[in-house]
Amino acid sequence: MTNLQVLGMLAELARLTSLEEGSPQAFKVRAYENAVAAVEGYPGEIAALDQKQLEAIKGLGASTAAKIRELVDTGTVAKLEELRTRYPAPFVQLMRIPGLGPKTLLRLRDELGVEDLASLQAAISEERLRNVAGLGKTTEEKLAKAIERLGLLDQDRRTPIADALPVARQLASDLRKIRGVEAAEPAGSLRRFAETIGDIDIVVAAPDGTAVMEAVSGHALSDEVILSGPTKTSIRLPSGMQVDVRVVEPDQMGAALLYFTGSKAHNIALRQRAIDRGWLLNEYGLFDDDRVVASKTETEVYAALGTSFIPPPLRENSGEIQAAAAGELPEVVTVEKIRGDLHFHSDQSGDGRASLEEMVEAAARRGLRYVGVTEHGEDLTINGSSRDQMRAHRKRIEKLQEKYPKLRMLFGCELNIGPEGGLDYDPDFRLEFEWCVASIHSHFDLPSARQTERVLTAISDPSVSAIGHLTGRYIGRRPGVELNVDAILDGLREAGVALEVNGALDRLDASAEVIHRAVAKGVKLVISTDSHHPSDLARVEFGVLNAQRGWAQAGDVVNTLPTERFLKWARARRV
């Protein structure tokens, strides 16, 4: 039993309980969500703990701890099975559609017989939703548009990276523990850090694939073995995702990883370079007749083909091969270059799950040089803080600063961008903050022109340092607002405001495409974790990978600057 399986159980309980309770804010739902954060932050194997040890972990109550033990001991949880019976998966999946909260969904089921996407579409096309009290024609139109924008109608639906990456990493980690295995790495579009994934590919280097294939077929995460052979096994997960695991000889690992990472267009271009030299490139190596030119590492293969190493997120055949061959490939930003985190919440924000002291200690342990403590502003009524609460919080920050002289703490705020571009508090109070990230949290259905204008209005305010999670999207769950991206980027550049690269795996907002356009226009970026718990600080890796996919270099990212240079940049707009 892995931590990943425990997390999956808790997340599903939270989701189904929100239906049972009729609200995502219900006490039981929040308890399961807190338990998810607790397990994510636990460094060891949860399955090895007894009931009392589980209860000793902050965020795990007795009832939740008992369910974890029930899962570990029996492989199932009675309460979860009961909820699954009451709320089948096709019905629960409708919760991904914006506008369909638990109460609305239950009413649609009770009054219109909506049980799945097909019956919902039928109800929309037959204009039956408008007969439900509180709904109407506008609701039908919004839901139809959301279904289309989320890609729910596509036959070949893809899995959001937030769902695929933890599974792939868990499997790869488990496979590395097998005797004789020298390496095991996720490949495919997942390694290129695409937003959505078709299948999961894992490449394993081992002299004998027998043990690997047996481990994959019998893995606890496997729901069905699709095929099993001496060097390739495919399994299906309970979610429906397919996983393909391939074993190659250790000295073939570089070529195999290159081949199975792709993209297809990138591979075709590389094979053409091999053909131009009279060679053959495939998953086993680069060959000159029977002679192996290169195969052990990707770097060796690229070098033999006359290019420098190309980081996986860049491998989309969008000019990276030509740039690498000419010695002009950008040196993309890396995690090691990041010195600060500037979107950072504690439990002062209603959705924060750790104290300020715990969050700051976690930042110090990671070696950060500065953090922007950005609690929610007062206009976000559930999670925000009043002026008096913010001033009291500033005193806590100042007192805590004395304990961490090497970590500069900025008194900040995540301002809420209103429908007309208005921001929390009055202008003078906003300027008391040292750093403000302004973000959209509501009114996602406004027309593109109004969305663009509201963001440009926020950008023009001198208190705003950065625009957070630009479109407000959740990948596969909520489409982002529609914007005139070029107008926004021009506004950011002219005002000297940074564009956030949000590292939350279900956001990755701004997108890689927008990052690429921002870099081309000279817009500064800030890679942030949007942390609400110490475990969230690890999201910096995801923000960096998404920035790499947009070809961002360290010089494009303001939080790679040394502390004093960063502070000078941040203060420039406030003078």
Disulfide bonds with the S-S distance in Angstrom:
none
